[in-house]
Amino acid sequence: LHRVPGVAFREDDSRARVDHAAENLAVRRHLAPNLRRQERTLRVGTKTKRRRCGGDHAHLRTVLAR
């Protein structure tokens, strides 16, 4: 359960410590893999899906539309 946030998002290296920043980023980090997991057009790894969403805005809209 901890592998995706820890490895793909480098959650353990996060320096967010002001107010509720750590909690807000944790929610976002847990939401992102769940949205990508629901998207079935690409059958590739988490890191590749994350990079594809970062570089291809059309694909990002497809993932967020789910």
C-alpha positions in Angstrom: 0.0 0.0 0.0 2.9 2.4 0.7 4.9 1.6 -2.5 3.1 3.9 -4.9 3.2 7.1 -2.8 6.7 6.3 -1.5 8.3 5.4 -4.8 6.4 7.2 -7.5 5.8 10.4 -5.6 8.8 10.2 -3.3 6.5 10.9 -0.4 9.1 10.1 2.2 11.3 13.0 0.9 8.6 15.6 1.2 9.5 18.7 3.1 5.9 20.1 3.4 5.6 21.0 7.1 3.7 24.3 7.2 0.1 24.3 8.5 -2.0 21.6 6.7 0.3 21.3 3.7 1.4 17.7 4.5 -2.2 16.5 4.9 -3.4 18.3 1.7 -0.5 16.8 -0.3 -1.2 13.4 1.1 -4.8 13.5 0.0 -3.7 14.6 -3.5 -1.1 11.9 -3.6 -3.6 9.2 -2.7 -6.2 10.6 -5.2 -3.9 10.7 -8.2 -3.0 6.9 -8.3 -6.7 6.0 -7.8 -7.7 8.1 -10.8 -4.9 6.6 -12.9 -5.8 3.1 -11.8 -9.4 3.6 -13.0 -8.2 4.7 -16.5 -7.8 1.6 -18.6 -6.7 2.9 -22.0 -3.0 2.5 -21.2 -1.6 -0.8 -19.9 1.7 0.5 -18.5 3.3 1.2 -15.1 2.5 3.9 -12.6 5.5 5.9 -13.4 4.8 5.9 -17.2 1.2 6.9 -16.6 2.2 9.7 -14.3 4.7 11.0 -16.9 2.1 10.7 -19.7 -0.4 12.8 -17.7 2.3 15.4 -17.2 3.2 15.7 -20.8 -0.1 15.0 -22.6 -2.9 17.3 -21.6 -5.5 15.4 -23.6 -4.6 12.2 -21.7 -4.7 14.1 -18.4 -8.2 15.4 -19.2 -9.2 11.7 -19.9 -7.9 10.6 -16.5 -9.6 13.5 -14.7 -12.9 13.0 -16.5 -13.4 9.6 -14.8 
